[in-house]
């Protein structure tokens, strides 16, 4: 059931399922359907688990290629808090490719579109591929997908907490879904994307 609330920025829709995340096959269909010019920002959020406002402020120079992590200089909660977002070898290659084709320098960011634009693209694409609850999807669902995928392949919870920048209590209350990924085929897809996270 759709609920509309009124906030300081006007009316907004409350999601029916606050913990909704992409299944591996949904993510594949979504990503494959995106226009090539729209793919990278969604891949960035999916691969890092960052919040939109954190990701849009990342500079090329914030990436530690050897250790495979990104220095999150503007994490949620204030400029004095620090966080490291880990990346995989799989995404490291995608990052290097994007930097090369866009001719980005260390002081450049990745030129994220607006959150409104990403939200519209996401809902339209989810609707196009037949996701019935497409209205429940926003860029933040990629963060939820990221965390649920790491848990599905048994990554260490403490490492996940540090990486995501929230506690296990917050994760269980707002991010982790009861829809456990059980199929080995799905887990193999996740291992391809996140298998060497934290290694």
Backbone as a ProteinNet text record, in pm:
[ID]
protein_1_A
[PRIMARY]
XXXXXXXXXXXXXXXXXXXXXXXXXXXXXXXXXXXXXXXXXXXXXXXXXXXXXXXXXXXXXXXXXXXXXXXXXXXXXXXXXXXXXXXXXXXXXXXXXXXXXXXXXXXXXXXXXXXXXXXXXXXXXXXXXXXXXXXXXXXXXXXXXXXXXXXXXXXXXXXXXXXXXXXXXXXXXXXXXXXXXXXXXXXXXXXXXXXXXXX
[TERTIARY]
84.5	0	88.6	59.1	138.5	97.2	194.7	169.9	244.7	176.3	238.3	251.6	370.8	395.1	434	423.6	461.1	579.6	688.7	808.1	839.6	956.3	992.6	1018.5	1046.2	1070.2	948.8	832.6	712	670.9	580.7	530.7	633.4	638.8	725.2	656.9	694.3	633.3	713.8	646	711.3	712.8	830	842	763.9	706.1	634.4	730.7	848.2	949	1079.7	1107.9	1225.1	1356.7	1352.4	1475.6	1492.1	1414	1418.1	1556.9	1606.9	1734.9	1723.5	1817.1	1818.9	1859.7	1795.7	1851.7	1963.9	2054.7	2160.8	2108.5	2002.2	1949.9	1883	1816.5	1756.4	1863.5	1972.3	2081.4	2139.3	2160.8	2215	2123.7	1993.7	1898.7	1894.2	1895.4	1892.5	2015.7	2132.4	2256.8	2270	2233.1	2242.3	2146.6	2035.4	1934.7	1968.3	2049.7	2086.2	2156.6	2133.1	2208.7	2355.5	2449	2592.1	2636.1	2575.7	2613.1	2565.5	2475.1	2418	2476.5	2553	2594.2	2687.9	2790.7	2897.1	2850.8	2768.7	2728.2	2656.5	2573.1	2503.5	2601	2696.1	2797.6	2882.2	2913.3	2993.4	2921.9	2793.9	2718.6	2702.1	2673.1	2658.5	2788.4	2901.2	3030.4	3096.2	3061.8	3126.1	3035.7	2904.1	2811.5	2801.1	2856.7	2852.4	2712.9	2686.3	2568.9	2595.3	2486.7	2501.5	2587.1	2558.3	2631	2778.2	2811.6	2952.2	3020	2952.4	3012	3035.3	2942.6	2955.8	3073.1	3122.1	3234.8	3369.9	3370.6	3496.9	3578.5	3707.2	3800.3	3885.6	3936	4023.6	4140.4	4190.6	4304.2	4272.5	4144.3	4103.7	4116.3	4149.8	4156.9	4297.7	4306.1	4432	4431.7	4501.4	4497	4563.1	4671	4744.3	4663.3	4601.6	4524.6	4379	4338.5	4202.3	4098	4111.7	4008.6	3997.8	3887.4	3861.9	3848.8	3918.3	3908.6	3781.4	3684.5	3557.1	3574.5	3597.4	3630.1	3508	3391.7	3270.1	3163.8	3193.1	3094.3	2976.5	2867.2	2749.9	2786.4	2743.9	2769.6	2867.3	2925.8	3014.1	3152.8	3219	3348.9	3461	3441.5	3549.2	3554	3448.3	3447.8	3518	3590.2	3662.3	3611.8	3619.9	3579.3	3654.9	3680.1	3742	3638.9	3615.9	3527.9	3615.7	3607.1	3688.7	3632.9	3719.4	3677.1	3738.8	3681.5	3730.7	3820.7	3890.1	3970.8	3881.6	3762.8	3665.2	3630.8	3599	3560.8	3681.7	3795.1	3917.4	3944	3923.7	3942.3	3842.2	3717.4	3614.4	3646.9	3697.5	3736.3	3847.5	3949.9	4063.1	4018.7	3928.2	3877.7	3801.5	3714.7	3636.4	3726.4	3828.4	3922.5	3995.6	4032.7	4106.8	4020.2	3898.7	3816	3764	3751.4	3703.8	3819.2	3942.9	4063.8	4059.2	4027.3	4016.2	4152.6	4168.7	4291.2	4266.5	4373.4	4355.4	4258.9	4251.4	4164.5	4021	3991.3	3857.3	3767.4	3637.3	3540.7	3484.2	3386.9	3336	3209.7	3178.9	3069.9	2936.8	2896.9	2769.6	2653.3	2550.7	2428.2	2358.2	2251.7	2177.1	2108.7	2079.7	2009.2	1870.1	1808.5	1676.8	1684.3	1791.1	1808.8	1832.8	1916.4	1943.7	1818.1	1742.8	1620	1521	1505.5	1413.7	1459.9	1590.6	1645.3	1626.2	1647.6	1637.1	1494.6	1398	1258.4	1213.5	1248.5	1208	1267.7	1395.2	1461.8	1405.4	1380.6	1321.1	1183.1	1106.1	973.7	988.1	1085.4	1107	1141	1217.2	1258	1156.9	1044.7	937.2	939.7	1010.8	1009.2	880.2	791.4	658.5	662.4	752.9	762.3	870.7	876.2	980.4	976.6	861.3	850.8	927.3	959.3	1036	1186.2	1227.8	1370.9	1418.6	1533.2	1604.7	1752.8	1841.7	1985.8	2026.8	1954.1	1991.4	1973.4	1887.2	1870.1	1997.2	2084	2211.2	2301	2294.2	2369	2316.5	2185.6	2124.6	2160.5	2161.3	2199.7	2343.8	2430.9	2572.8	2592.3	2527.4	2545.6	2486.8	2370.1	2308.9	2391.2	2454	2539.1	2664.8	2723.7	2842.3	2807.6	2691.4	2648.1	2618	2566.6	2530.5	2651.3	2769.1	2890.4	2979.6	2915.1	2976.5	3097.8	3091.7	3198	3184.3	3295	3298.5	3213.5	3124.8	3031	3103	3208.2	3281.3	3343.4	3400.8	3459.1	3351.6	3235.2	3124.5	3081.1	3071.4	3033.4	3126.8	3257.3	3355.9	3347.6	3330.6	3323.4	3198.2	3084.5	2958.4	2941.5	3007.4	2995.3	2870.8	2822.3	2713.7	2726.1	2654	2662.7	2580.7	2605.8	2527.2	2380	2354.6	2217	2146.1	2214.3	2156.5	2134.1	2233.6	2222.3	2098.9	2081.8	1968.7	1836	1837.7	1713.1	1669.3	1764.9	1730.7	1779.7	1878.9	1941.3	1924.1	1948.1	1952.2	1811.6	1787.1	1655.2	1644.2	1520.9	1496.6	1498.9	1504.1	1507.6	1650.4	1683.4	1819.8	1847.9	1963.3	2004.4	2060.2	1995.4	2031.6	2087.8	2045.2	2085.6	2235.3	2301.9	2445.6	2478.3	2389.3	2409	2415	2326.8	2326.4	2452.2	2491.8	2611.5	2736.2	2740.7	2855.3	2863.6	2747.6	2747	2801.2	2757.9	2802.9	2952.5	3001.3	3146.4	3225.9	3170.4	3237.9	3252.8	3150.5	3151.1	3224	3210.1	3257.8	3347.9	3388.6	3460	3586.3	3663.3	3788.5	3778.9	3656.2	3638.4	3706.9	3782.8	3859.1	3986.4	4017.1	4138	4252.2
-118.6	0	124.3	218.8	339.1	442.3	495.1	598	723.9	837.7	965	1047.9	1093.9	1182.1	1319.3	1416.7	1552.8	1594	1634.4	1679.8	1822.9	1870.1	2010.5	2038.5	1932.7	1951.5	1912.2	1898	1861.4	1717.4	1666.6	1530.9	1427.7	1316.7	1207.1	1074.7	974.7	842.3	753.9	689.1	592.8	457.4	395.7	267.7	159.2	68.9	-43.7	-141.4	-160.1	-251.5	-174.3	-133.1	-49.2	-123.5	-257.1	-336	-398	-354.2	-413.4	-397.4	-505	-499.1	-579.5	-555	-631.3	-775.8	-870.4	-1004.7	-999.9	-1096.9	-1094.8	-1086.9	-1161	-1157.8	-1024	-964.2	-832.2	-727.6	-734.9	-639.6	-654.8	-775.9	-798	-738.7	-764.5	-712.5	-560.5	-505.6	-360.5	-297.4	-348	-288.7	-303.8	-418.8	-442.2	-354.2	-313.4	-233.2	-83.5	-40.1	101.1	148.7	272.9	334.6	340.7	315.3	316.8	442.2	557.2	681.2	688.1	597.4	598.7	491.1	399.9	281.1	309.9	392.3	401	448.4	554.1	596.1	485.9	408.6	298.6	187.8	159.6	59	102.1	230.6	283.5	261.1	296.4	278.7	131.2	50.2	-93.8	-155.7	-112.6	-176.4	-128	-7.7	48.1	47.1	43.8	52.4	192.9	291	428.4	488.5	584.7	669.3	763.9	811.3	900	1022.5	1089.6	1212.2	1187.6	1066.1	1031.1	1008.2	933.7	895.1	1015.5	1109.4	1222.3	1313.7	1303	1386.2	1316.7	1191.5	1118.1	1176.9	1200.3	1243.3	1124.9	1130.5	1023.1	1002.6	1111.8	1104.9	1042.3	1017	952.4	800.4	748.5	602.8	552.8	455.5	388.3	257.9	259.8	146.1	22.1	39.8	-74.9	-148.3	-71.4	-132.6	-159.4	-112.2	-131.9	-73.9	57.1	124.8	270.3	331.9	472.5	546.2	657.2	741	823.9	794.6	866.8	993.2	1104.5	1228	1301.5	1271.6	1338.5	1234.7	1150.7	1049.1	1112.2	1040.7	1086.7	1099.3	1209.8	1226.5	1336.8	1399.6	1512.5	1494.7	1605.4	1602.6	1546.8	1536.6	1487.3	1334.9	1270.7	1124.4	1074.1	963.7	907	767.4	730.8	597	554.8	426.2	366.6	274.8	294.8	204.7	114.8	-13.8	-109.3	-133.4	-171.2	-208.5	-343.6	-406.9	-536.8	-519.5	-624.8	-624.2	-602.5	-661.3	-648.1	-501.1	-429.1	-289.4	-198.6	-237.3	-159.7	-144.4	-251.1	-246.6	-152.2	-155	-66.9	79.9	105	240.6	293.7	213.9	256.4	283.6	202	221.8	353.8	380.5	503.7	627.2	620.7	732.4	757.2	649.2	661.3	721.4	668.8	716.7	858.7	896.5	1030.8	1129.6	1076.6	1159	1238.6	1168.3	1233.4	1247.2	1354.6	1382	1359.2	1350.2	1323	1418.1	1542.5	1640.4	1639	1551.8	1544.4	1448.7	1479.6	1382.1	1304.1	1217.7	1130.9	1184.6	1310.8	1379.9	1303.3	1275.4	1207.8	1295.5	1235.6	1312.3	1347.5	1425.4	1460	1336.3	1342.1	1231.2	1215.1	1328.6	1322.3	1250.3	1280.5	1215.4	1066.3	1028.3	886	813.4	878.1	817.9	791.7	889.4	874	763.4	762.6	658.4	520.5	512.3	383	329.8	412.2	367.9	330.9	413.6	386	255.1	230.5	108.7	-13.9	-1.9	-113.8	-148.3	-46.1	-69.2	-138	-93.8	-147.9	-296.4	-340.5	-481.4	-567.9	-507.2	-586.3	-603.2	-517.9	-522.8	-455.9	-533.2	-483	-372.3	-383.9	-282.7	-179.6	-139	-45.5	87.2	124.7	249.7	243.4	122.9	106.8	124.5	143.8	152.4	296.3	321.1	448.6	414.6	509.2	478.3	417.1	447.7	392.1	240.7	186.5	41	-30.2	41.6	-19.1	-41.6	46.7	29.2	-93.1	-108.9	-224.8	-353.9	-345.7	-461.6	-501.1	-402.8	-424.7	-500.5	-453.5	-516.4	-657	-675	-808.4	-907.1	-859.2	-947.1	-988.1	-895.5	-930.1	-1034.6	-1019.1	-1116.7	-1252.4	-1250.9	-1375.6	-1464	-1400.9	-1479.9	-1482.8	-1460.8	-1482.5	-1393.8	-1268	-1175.7	-1138.7	-1108.3	-1082	-959.4	-976.1	-869.6	-746.1	-763.9	-648.1	-567.6	-636.5	-567.9	-493.8	-557.5	-493.8	-366	-371.6	-253.9	-136.9	-163.4	-57.3	-2.8	-90.6	-55	27.8	-11.2	56.2	184.5	190.9	310	311.4	192.7	186	57.3	52	-61	-179.3	-293.2	-412.7	-390.1	-312.7	-282.9	-203.4	-104.4	-25.7	-112.6	-197.8	-287	-376.2	-437.4	-528.5	-453.7	-329.2	-252.9	-191.1	-160.2	-82.8	-141.5	-229.5	-272.8	-421.1	-504.6	-648.3	-704.4	-773.2	-827.7	-971.5	-1012.6	-1152.6	-1242.1	-1180.4	-1257.1	-1305.4	-1419.3	-1471.9	-1533.5	-1500.2	-1556.1	-1696.5	-1795.9	-1934.6	-2009.5	-1973.4	-2047.7	-2030.3	-2142.4	-2137.5	-2059.7	-2066.3	-1990.9	-1840.6	-1794.3	-1652.5	-1616.9	-1705.4	-1678.9	-1673.3	-1754	-1750.9	-1618.2	-1562.9	-1431	-1326	-1333.4	-1236.8	-1250.8	-1373.8	-1394.4	-1332.1	-1333.3	-1270.5	-1121.1	-1059.3	-914.5	-875.5	-956.9	-915.8	-1018	-1120.1	-1229.8	-1190.3	-1095.1	-1061.3	-929.9	-891	-774	-799	-702.6	-704.3	-787	-842.8	-926.1	-847.9
0	0	0	-87.2	-99.5	4.5	78.2	177.5	138.2	141.9	108.3	235.2	264.9	377.6	328.3	417.2	382	467.4	402.2	472.3	436.4	482.5	458.8	310.8	230.9	88.1	3.6	69.6	-2.9	24.7	-57.9	-39	-83.7	-12.9	-52.8	-23	-99.2	-88.2	5.6	99.3	187.8	117.5	109.8	40.9	113.9	35.4	94.8	161.7	104.6	159.2	176.2	298.1	323.8	308.8	310.9	299.6	160.4	66.3	-68.9	-130	-189.1	-259.3	-388	-480.1	-604.6	-577.7	-643.2	-648.9	-753.4	-755.6	-856.9	-1000.1	-1030.2	-1167.4	-1197.6	-1098.5	-1118.3	-1145.6	-1067.5	-1088.7	-1228.7	-1274.1	-1408.3	-1515	-1503.3	-1602.6	-1597.6	-1477.7	-1461.3	-1525.6	-1490.7	-1539.8	-1691.5	-1742.9	-1887.2	-1967	-1904	-1972.8	-1972.8	-1878	-1869.7	-1996.4	-2032.7	-2141.3	-2098.7	-2190.7	-2154.5	-2079.2	-2110.7	-2042.3	-1898.5	-1861.5	-1726.5	-1636.1	-1691.9	-1617.8	-1500	-1521.5	-1421.5	-1283.5	-1270.5	-1135.8	-1058.2	-1128.6	-1061.1	-1022.6	-1110.4	-1079.5	-960.6	-953.3	-842.3	-708.9	-701.8	-577.3	-542.7	-642.3	-622	-570.8	-625.9	-597.1	-469.3	-424	-304.4	-181.6	-203.1	-90.6	-33.5	-103	-52.4	-66.5	19.1	2.7	-114.3	-176.3	-291.8	-258.7	-147.1	-112.3	-82.2	-41.3	-20.9	-155.4	-241.4	-369.6	-460.6	-462.5	-555.5	-519.7	-394.7	-350.7	-361.8	-405.9	-420	-535.1	-509.1	-612.2	-656.2	-775.9	-824.1	-728	-673.9	-581.9	-447.5	-420.2	-294.5	-301.1	-418.4	-435.9	-407	-318.3	-289.7	-369.9	-481.8	-573.7	-515.7	-441.9	-388.5	-281.9	-192.9	-85.1	-123.1	-239.1	-289.3	-192.8	-170.2	-93.1	-134.1	-93.6	-121.9	9.6	21.2	140	130.3	216.7	215.4	300.1	234.9	306.1	358.6	303.6	349.2	383.5	485.6	522.6	594.6	597.3	669.9	817.7	878.8	1021.5	1051.6	947.5	975.9	920.1	894.9	828.1	914.8	1046.4	1131.7	1137.3	1093.7	1093.1	968.6	983.6	869.9	840.1	713.8	674.6	551.1	541.2	423.3	358	229.5	153.3	67.9	88.1	14.7	-125	-216	-350.7	-386.4	-485.7	-529.6	-651.9	-686.5	-808.7	-930.5	-926.3	-1035.8	-1058.6	-951.8	-967	-989.6	-936.8	-959.4	-1109.9	-1183.5	-1329.2	-1395	-1345.8	-1400.6	-1371.3	-1251.5	-1213.9	-1304.2	-1323.5	-1406.1	-1549.6	-1599.8	-1735.3	-1745.4	-1645.5	-1646.6	-1638.6	-1556.6	-1542.8	-1673.9	-1740.9	-1866.2	-1976.8	-1995.4	-2106.6	-2081.9	-1953.3	-1919.8	-1900.6	-1908.5	-1892.7	-1762.5	-1653.6	-1523.8	-1457.3	-1383.1	-1307.9	-1160	-1078.1	-934.9	-864.4	-909.2	-843.2	-894.7	-991	-1048.9	-971.8	-971.9	-921.6	-1041.1	-1013.9	-1120.2	-1187.3	-1160.8	-1231	-1222.6	-1100.4	-1078.7	-1125	-1181.2	-1210.4	-1079.4	-1087.7	-966.7	-909.1	-781.6	-718.1	-779.2	-817.6	-880.6	-1015.4	-1090.7	-1219.7	-1206.4	-1109.3	-1087.5	-1040.7	-955.5	-903.5	-1016.4	-1106	-1218.5	-1312.6	-1343.2	-1430.7	-1370.4	-1239.7	-1172.4	-1177.4	-1142.9	-1143.3	-1285.1	-1382.5	-1521	-1571.6	-1537.3	-1583	-1512.6	-1382.7	-1308.5	-1364.5	-1397.2	-1456.6	-1591.9	-1670.4	-1804.8	-1801.9	-1700.2	-1695	-1619.4	-1579.9	-1521.6	-1371.8	-1299.7	-1154	-1106.6	-1045.9	-1012.2	-906.9	-809.9	-704.4	-736.8	-862.2	-907.1	-831.4	-778.6	-703.5	-571.4	-526.4	-402.7	-424.4	-549.7	-579.3	-591.4	-529.6	-538.2	-529.6	-554.6	-544.1	-410.8	-303.9	-173.4	-168.7	-255.1	-259.2	-304.3	-374.5	-415.1	-294.6	-197.8	-72.2	3	4.6	70.2	-3.7	-137	-217.4	-187.1	-181.9	-155.2	-23.3	81.8	212.7	217.1	159.9	158.9	77.4	-29.8	-110.2	-32.7	41.7	121.5	227.8	288.2	389	326.2	203.9	135.9	110.5	95.4	72	197.1	311.1	443.3	471.5	427	464.1	612.3	676	819.5	855.5	954.6	990.5	1042.5	1119.5	1171.6	1058.2	961	846.2	766	753.8	683	755.1	889.2	967.4	940	946.9	925.8	783.6	690.6	548.8	517.1	573.5	545.3	626.5	741.8	825.1	911.3	947	1043.5	1124.8	1235.1	1327	1278.5	1340.8	1309.4	1343.9	1449.6	1489.5	1379.7	1324.9	1216.2	1093.2	1065.3	949	961	1078.1	1096.7	1096.8	1144.2	1152.7	1022.1	934.2	815.2	683	685.1	560.6	530.6	629.3	604.8	593.4	484.2	456.5	505.1	529.8	565.2	442.2	324.3	199.5	175.2	233	227.6	90.7	36.5	-92.8	-68.8	-125.3	-96.8	-217.5	-336.8	-456.3	-482.1	-506.3	-531.1	-657.8	-755.8	-879.5	-850.9	-761.9	-724	-645.6	-555.8	-475.8	-563.3	-666.4	-757.8	-832.3	-868.4	-931	-834.7	-710.2	-609.6	-585.5	-584.1	-565.3	-679.4	-799.9	-913.4	-889.6	-832.5	-810.1	-681.7	-574.9	-442.5	-373.3	-445.7	-383.2	-308.8	-359.8	-291.1	-212.4	-177.6	-91.1	42.9	90.1	216.5	207.2	90.7	79.8	18.6
[MASK]
+++++++++++++++++++++++++++++++++++++++++++++++++++++++++++++++++++++++++++++++++++++++++++++++++++++++++++++++++++++++++++++++++++++++++++++++++++++++++++++++++++++++++++++++++++++++++++++++++++++++

